[in-house]
């Protein structure tokens, strides 16, 4: 396992400092595994703070643990904050991790000598929402790797720190992917279902059916319906909406009347396209599935990830508008144009 020390997030740390200087309650959001706890811990390490992580053991047990932390029996988070406030002469930071596991967080009143930081993956409109790293930032986790290896890691992890820190520096990238994804006891073998459940998505099988249809090349509502277990377009939409809210799927407008949907989570795309398809080999205990079979199958997928990354860099760095050519002969070719200079750049 790699060192859990924080990598990157410089801009977010500066923003959190600004918010602490001006606000009493700050919400931090971000998907599971994106590094919210490590981020807040890094920010607080040289500051006067109290940090409490709510466990999935029920609200009663969490309040009991919170009472032990503040040294007095409390019946709510508000009670605990009042106790901390009474004991604090200077401004103190109170961090509640996995705050959604406590009641009453929306009605908290904070006194002036406390800054309350609430952390949860369900704060979609938080002041700070941590995103997975892009390809360049992901490379900081693997400074000794070659560029192609960094692309491969990004293509299977999507830049999620919680996945990348599970890579063992003492073995090859190929062996790491084999160990994590292509064994029944691998830490990421069942990650898509776990991820969906962590998003409070019940019955993830229906969502995985929709995602599987999309991974096979289907990108329209009607096409997804025909390729999945859903028997109506409304059922497809009900599955797509939460996936778009959680940034697993993105909506791609194509003209006035047509729209398509793409899987935007690289780990999910990789798992659906390659891990799921070799479930029988994995169950039988076959070795070297990734090195012997999957790695050669991934060339087209790696090209797609690289093209998308290049498009994003052009869009973010130079102010170009990125669009996709959707005519049948060249569908999938990405082009960008800048209205001032009328320049066009093709990335095929």
N, C-alpha and C positions, 0 to 999 in steps of 0.2 A: 504493500500500500504506500502511496505517496504521502509526503508530509502534508498535514492539514492546514499549514500556514496560508494566510490570505494572499491571493495573487490578484493584482489589478484592483478595480473598484475605487480608484483615486478620486474620480469626479463624484461618485456617490458618497464617499466619506466626507468630502468638502461640503456637499449639499446637506448632509445630515448635521454637520456642525452648524451651518447657517440656520437650519430649522430649530436646532436645540437652543439657539440664541434668541429665537423669536416666537416659539410655540411651546405650549405645555403638553400637548398630546400629539404624537407623531405615529403614523401608521406605515409599516414597511411590509410590502407584499412581494410575491414571486413564487413561481411553481416549486413543487417539491424537488429538492436536490440542488437548487440554484445557489445555495450558500448563504441564506439569510442569517442563520445563527453565527456562522464564522464571521460574517460582515459586522454584525452588531458587537460580537465579542472583541473584534479588532478595534472598533471605535471606542469601546468602554474600557479597554485594558489599562489605560493610564488615567482614568477618571473615576471619581467617587460614584459607585453604582451598586445596585442590587439587581441580580438577574434570576428570574424564575421561569422554568420551563414546564408548561402544563403537560401532563402525561395522559395517554388514552385510557385512564383508569376510572374516569367518571368525575363529575364536578365535586362531589363530597370529598373524595380523597385528595383532589387537587387543593381544595380549601384547607384541608388538614395539613398538607405539606406547606402551604403558604403560611399558615399559622405558625408552624415550627420555624420558618425562615424569619418572620418578623418578631418572634418571641412573644406572641400574644394570640389568644384564640380569636379568629375573625370568621365572620359569616358571609363575607363578600369581598370582592376586590376593592371596593370603595373603602371598607373597613381597614383593609391592609394598607392602603395608601395613606389613610389618615394616621395610622400608627407610625408609618415611616416618616411622614411629614412632621409629626410631633417630636421625633427623635433627631431630626436633621436641622442643623443650624445653617449650613450652606446648601446651595442648590445640588440636588442629587438626582442621578438618572435611575429610573426604575424600568427594567426591561421585562416584559411578559412575552415569552416565546410560545408559539402555538396558542395565541390568545383566544381563538375561537372556541377553545374547550372550557372557557369560563363564561358564566352569565354576566350580564350587566355592563359589558365593555362599552356599549354605546351611550351609557348614561353617566359615565365617570366625570366627577368634578375634581380637578387637580389644583392644589394650592401652589402658590408662587415659588416655593422652594423645591419643587419636584418637576422633573421632565419625565413623562411617561411615554415609553416607546412600546407600542403594541406590534407584534410580529405574527403574521399569519399568511398562508398561501391564498386565503380567501378574500384578501383586501385588494380587489381589482382596481379600486380607485384611490389607492394609497398615495401618500405624498412621495414615497420612493418605491418603485417597483423594480426589483432586480431581474434582469434578463439573462438568459444563457450567454456565454461568450461567443463572439464571432470567430472565424478561422484564425485571424491574426492573434487575438487575445488567447485563444485556446493553445496556441503554440507556446505561450509562456510557461505552460505546465510541462512542456517537453522540450527544453532548450537544446538537448543533444540529438534530437530526431531530425531526419532529413525532411524536406518539404513534402514529399509524397506521403511519408509516414504521418505527418501532422494532418494532412488532408484526410487520410484514412481514419485517424482517430476522431476528427471532427465529424466525418460522415457517419460514424457509428454512435457517437455520444451526443451530437448536436450542441457541443460546447457547454454541457451541464457539468458544473464542478463535481457534483456528487457522483457522477459516473467516472470522470477523468481521474479523480483521486483514488480510484480502485485499481488503477493500472500499477503493476509491479515493475519498477525500473530494472529489476534483475533478470527479466525475461523479455523476449522479443514482443513487438506489438502484435504480431500474428498469434503468438501463444497467449497473450493477454486476452485477445478477443475470443479465442477458443475457450479459455478458462471462464470468462465472464458470461458468454452467451450460449456456447454450444455444449454445455453440460447441464444435466437436469438439476444439479445442485449449484449451478453458476449463479452468481449474485444478480445478474441481469437477465437470466433466462425467462423469468416470468414478469419482467418489469412493466410491460404495457398494461397488463391487468392491474398490477399494483398501483401504477400511476393513475389509471382511471378511477380506481377506488379511492385513492387519496384526494381526488377532486370531488368527492361525494357523488360520484356517478354510480348509480345502482345498476345491477345487471349489465356488467360491462360486455357481455357476450354480444349483445345487439350492436354496440358501438364498434366492437372489433370486427363484426361482420361488415359493417359499412366501410371501415378503414381498409379491410382486406380487399374489398371491391375497388376502392380507390387505388390501392397499391398495385393492382393488376392493370391499371391504365384507364379506368373509368373515371370521368371527371364531371359528369352532368347529373342532375337530380334523377332523371329517368334512367340513365345508365347505371347509377348506383343502386337504384331500386331493383333493376333486373339482375344485378350482380351480387346482391346481398339478400338477407333474410327478410327485409322489409317488403311489405306487400302494397305500399302506397307511397306517393310522393310526400304526403304529409308526415308519414313515419320517418322518411329519410331526413326531412327538415328538422324533426324533433331530435334526431340523433346528431345532426350537423351543428345545430345552434350551440349546445354546450361545448362541443369540440372547438368551435371558432372562438367562443368566449375564453377558453383556456389556451388558445393559440396553438392547438394541436393541428387544426385545419385552417386554411385561409381561403377567402373568397376572391376569385380573380375575374373581374368584369371583362367581357369580350364583346364589344359592340353594344348596341342598344337593346338587343333582345336575348342575348346569350350570356350565360355566366358559367364558369367552371369552378371546381373546388380542388384544392391541392393539400396534401399532407405537408405541413410545414415543420414538423418535429422530426429531425434526422434519425434519432434513435428509433422512433416508431416506424419510420419508413424502412430503415435497415432491418428491423425485427420482422416486420410483415413480409418483406420481400425475400429475406434470406433465412432467418432463423426459423420462422414458422414453417417454411417449406421443407425443412430438414428435421422436423419433429420426430419422425420415425427413426432416422439415423441417430439422433441424440438419445432417444429412449432405448435403443439397442446398445448404447455404450460405444458407438463407433468413435475412434480417435481421429484427430487431424481433419475434421470436417472443413474447418475454415481454410486451412492451408491447401488441402487437396482438391477442394471443390469450389467453395464460395468465393475465395479471393479472385479467381479468374472470372467468375460470373459478375463481379462488381464493377467492371470497367465502365459500363454505361451509366451506372448509378454514380460513380465517382465523377464522371464527366458532368452529370447534371448538377451535383453539389458544387463543383468548381465553377460552372457557368453561373449558377445562382449567386455564388459569392462574388464573382467578378462584377456581376450586374449591380449588386448592392454597393460595392465599393465605388463604382462609377457614379451611382445615384447619390450616395452620401458625400462623396468627396468633391464632386465637380458640378453639382447642381443640374445634372441631366435628368430627364424624365425617362424612366425605363418602361418599355412596352414589349409585347411579344407578338411576333408575326404568326398569325393563325391560319394563313392560307395552307391548303393541304400539302402543297409541294415542299414548303419550308416550315411547316408547323414546328414550334419549339425553338426556333431561332430568336434570340433576344436582340433587340436593337434599342439604342438610346438616341435622343436628339435634344439639342439645346436651341430654344427658340431664338436667342439673340444672334447666334452665328449660323443657324440652320445646318448644324453638323450632325451626321449620323454615324454611329459606331455599331457594327454588327459583331455579336458574340455567338458563334454557331455551336 
